[in-house]
Amino acid sequence: MKLGTKLTIYLSLIIMVVLIGYGYFHILSRRDILITKMKVEVRSTGRTLKVSLEKISLPREMEYVQDLIDAVEDYERTLGAIVYHQEKNLVFRSRSIKERIEPYLEMIKKSIREDLHQEEFGVYDRSPVFSYVFPLKDRKGRNIGGVSLLQHTSFMEEDITRAKWSIFITLFILIGGTVILILFTTRRWISHPISKLMAGIKELARGNLHSQIDLRGKDELSALAQAFNQMAMDLNEAQKKIIQEAENKLELERGLRHSERLATLGQLVSGLAHEIGTPLNIIGGRAEFIKRKLDDREGAEKNLNIIIHQTERITKIIQQLLGFVRKKKPGHTTLVITPLLETTLDFLEHEIQRHKVKVIKELENDLPSVMGDPEQLQQVFSNLILNAIQSMPAGGELRLSTSSKRLSKQGLEDHQHLYVEVCVQDTGVGMAREVLENIFHPFFTTKDAGTGLGLMVTQGIIQDHEGWIEVNSKVGEGSTFQVYLPAYEGER
């Protein structure tokens, strides 16, 4: 339930209770006023009747007494009167009072005995009446009789009923008008502003930092809207700064890696001289041998093949070296890793069959996309898969799996992001600890014909894609290479 609706209901209930309580007590007060007014009228009539009756001699002027009490009932609200003379045991009553006067005679006799007036509400002939009883005295002050004056109360009840309806209609109008006013006020000053605030918060949650809330006024909600607008602008500025800092940081990391590569250039040159020197010596020796034995065609062909092989080896070393030294940014293409791995396996199908390797694929179909260079990433996976195949000369199992995880980037305590994990696991010969510590160093290799640049280039490409690589290996049990690449989550 919305806040404005709750506020409307609660305020309406409070006002209804207050107004109904006021109406109830007002009706009670009105009833008391009408009863008091009726009693005053009856007592006034009774005093007039008392004075008139005490001035005459009851036994002698009975006709006058009858005319007097008959005149009393001419007043529309008076039912009639009963006069009782105690000494003569005479009873006079108005024409409208026919029967069942015994209770009123008892009240008169009680009033005579106690010398007090009596008042009582009752019913006569199915009509509600008010009975006012008072004693009569002679000139010496002795009680000689009494009078019971009966007053209709139906007139009072009708007045009370009209008052109830009047108060009810007034309360209904007041309550209805108040509820409408509260509903209008809460919608205009509470519900509508809160709806705008909620819409702005939802836009901000969707990443729209340009959202603004248009609330004008001097109340707390307007102040809250202004604070929200300022927060959105501050977040927008902070986002721009973070993006700029991230780009600067990325550029700095690339520059640092490039500087590290250049710093190892001396080591590369030394290793390059050794690596290229050996095949050059072979080429030179074979060329001299051919020169001395030009007539030996079979020997010349064999030596030329060795020269071609060594030349290709030199070319491969130089290409890998240039790939390491050059500062080449990866292409920005959205791609899915799974098809790239399938294509890489197709390229290496001959090597897989030749080494009698069984490939187990655990590739997720709904893997998130990554942003990168497909040629460079294919080079990474080709190197890793080929190394795994070559580590199983007697055959074995190659397990290729993919998954997505939320991780913090290796070496940094930043917020977790979504990464795509590519795992290349083999059951080959494995690597000792000292080998694991050097596999990413240039020109370090355990292969007889290796260049020692493949894993170094692989690591550089992964780092250029803002990822990292982890290695686990045990001698005789195989090795596991885990590549982590950031998933593409749209514009940030």
C-alpha positions, 0 to 999 in steps of 0.5 A, spaced: 500 500 500 502 506 498 504 511 503 499 517 501 493 511 501 496 509 508 496 516 510 489 518 507 486 512 511 489 513 517 487 521 517 480 519 515 479 514 520 482 519 526 477 524 523 471 520 523 472 517 530 473 524 532 467 527 529 463 521 530 465 522 538 463 529 537 456 527 534 455 522 539 456 527 545 453 532 542 446 528 541 447 526 548 448 534 550 442 535 546 438 530 549 439 533 556 437 540 553 431 537 551 429 533 557 431 539 561 427 544 557 421 539 557 422 539 565 422 546 566 415 547 561 412 541 566 414 544 572 412 551 570 405 548 568 405 545 575 406 551 579 401 555 575 396 549 576 398 548 584 397 556 585 390 555 582 388 549 586 390 551 592 386 558 592 380 554 591 376 549 596 376 543 592 370 540 595 366 546 593 368 547 586 369 541 583 367 543 576 372 549 576 377 544 578 375 539 572 375 545 567 382 547 570 385 540 569 381 540 562 384 546 560 391 543 561 391 538 556 389 543 551 396 544 550 398 539 545 404 536 549 401 535 555 397 529 556 393 531 562 393 531 569 390 527 575 388 531 582 387 527 588 383 530 594 386 526 600 380 528 605 374 527 601 378 521 597 376 525 591 380 524 584 379 528 578 382 527 571 383 530 564 378 527 559 384 524 555 386 520 561 381 514 562 384 508 566 390 505 569 391 511 574 393 507 580 400 508 579 400 515 578 395 515 585 400 511 588 405 516 586 401 522 589 400 519 595 407 518 596 409 525 594 403 527 600 407 523 605 414 525 603 412 532 602 416 532 596 415 532 588 416 526 584 418 525 577 418 519 573 419 517 565 414 511 564 409 509 559 401 510 558 397 507 553 403 505 549 405 512 549 412 515 553 410 520 558 413 524 563 410 524 570 411 530 575 407 529 581 407 535 587 403 535 593 397 540 595 397 544 601 391 548 605 392 555 608 395 552 614 400 548 610 397 542 611 398 537 605 391 536 603 392 532 596 396 532 590 397 533 583 400 528 577 401 532 571 403 527 565 407 530 559 408 527 552 415 525 551 414 523 543 415 530 542 422 530 545 424 524 542 422 527 535 426 533 536 432 528 538 431 524 532 431 530 528 437 533 531 440 526 530 439 526 522 441 533 522 448 531 526 449 525 521 448 529 515 453 534 517 458 529 520 457 525 513 458 532 509 464 534 514 467 527 513 466 526 506 469 533 505 475 532 509 477 525 506 476 528 499 481 534 501 486 529 505 486 525 499 487 531 494 492 533 499 496 527 500 496 525 492 499 532 490 504 533 496 506 526 498 504 521 493 506 525 486 512 527 489 514 520 492 512 517 485 517 522 482 522 520 487 521 513 485 522 514 478 528 517 478 531 512 483 529 507 478 532 510 472 539 511 477 539 504 478 538 502 471 545 506 470 542 513 467 546 518 471 543 524 467 536 523 471 533 529 474 527 530 478 523 536 477 520 538 484 519 545 486 517 547 493 520 548 500 518 542 503 522 536 505 521 532 499 523 538 494 529 538 498 530 531 498 529 531 490 534 537 490 539 532 494 538 526 489 539 531 483 546 533 486 547 526 488 546 524 480 550 529 478 556 527 483 555 520 481 556 522 473 562 526 474 565 520 479 563 515 473 567 520 468 573 520 473 573 513 474 572 511 467 578 516 465 582 513 471 581 506 468 583 508 461 589 511 464 591 505 469 590 501 463 594 505 458 599 505 464 599 498 465 600 497 457 606 502 458 609 498 464 609 491 460 612 494 454 617 497 459 618 491 462 619 487 455 624 493 453 628 492 459 629 484 458 631 486 451 638 485 453 636 478 455 633 477 449 638 479 444 643 474 448 638 469 447 637 470 440 644 470 438 645 463 441 638 461 438 640 464 431 647 462 432 646 455 432 642 454 426 646 459 422 653 455 423 649 449 421 647 453 415 654 455 413 657 448 414 652 445 410 653 450 404 661 449 405 659 442 404 655 443 398 660 447 395 665 442 396 661 436 393 657 439 388 657 433 384 654 429 390 646 430 388 643 426 393 648 429 399 646 436 396 639 435 396 639 433 404 643 439 406 639 443 402 633 441 406 637 442 413 638 449 410 631 450 409 629 447 416 634 451 419 632 458 416 624 456 417 627 456 425 630 462 424 624 466 421 619 463 427 624 465 432 624 472 429 617 473 428 615 471 436 621 476 438 617 481 434 611 479 437 613 480 444 617 487 443 612 490 439 606 494 443 600 492 439 593 493 442 588 487 441 582 488 437 576 490 440 571 485 437 565 482 441 566 474 440 564 468 444 570 463 446 566 457 445 566 457 437 574 459 437 576 453 441 572 449 436 576 452 431 582 451 434 581 444 435 579 443 428 586 446 426 590 441 431 586 435 429 592 432 425 596 433 432 591 430 436 590 424 432 598 423 431 599 423 439 593 419 440 590 424 445 582 423 447 579 430 447 574 431 453 570 437 451 566 441 457 564 447 453 558 451 456 553 454 451 551 460 454 558 463 456 558 470 456 562 474 450 569 477 451 572 483 448 578 482 444 582 480 438 580 473 435 587 472 432 591 473 438 586 469 442 586 463 437 594 464 438 593 463 445 589 457 445 593 454 440 599 454 444 596 451 450 593 446 447 599 444 442 603 444 449 598 439 452 598 435 446 606 435 446 606 433 453 603 426 452 607 423 447 604 416 449 597 419 448 592 421 454 586 425 455 586 433 454 580 436 458 578 443 455 572 446 459 569 453 460 565 457 465 564 464 468 565 466 475 565 473 479 572 474 481 577 480 483 582 481 478 589 477 480 593 481 484 588 487 485 583 488 491 577 491 487 570 489 486 568 483 483 567 482 476 564 477 471 570 473 468 570 467 462 575 461 465 578 457 459 581 451 462 586 446 458 588 440 462 592 434 460 595 427 463 602 428 461 608 428 464 607 434 468 612 439 470 617 440 476 617 446 481 623 449 478 620 449 471 613 452 473 617 458 476 621 459 469 616 457 463 614 464 462 621 467 461 624 468 454 627 462 451 626 457 457 624 451 454 624 443 455 623 441 448 629 439 444 626 444 438 623 449 442 624 457 442 622 458 449 617 464 446 611 461 446 608 461 453 611 468 454 607 471 448 601 467 450 602 471 457 603 477 454 596 477 449 592 475 455 595 481 459 593 485 453 586 483 454 586 485 461 586 477 464 591 473 467 593 465 466 594 460 472 598 454 472 598 448 476 602 442 475 605 435 478 610 431 475 607 424 472 600 427 473 599 432 468 598 440 468 592 445 468 592 452 465 587 456 467 586 463 462 581 468 465 578 473 460 573 479 463 566 478 460 563 483 456 558 487 460 556 492 455 558 500 456 560 502 463 
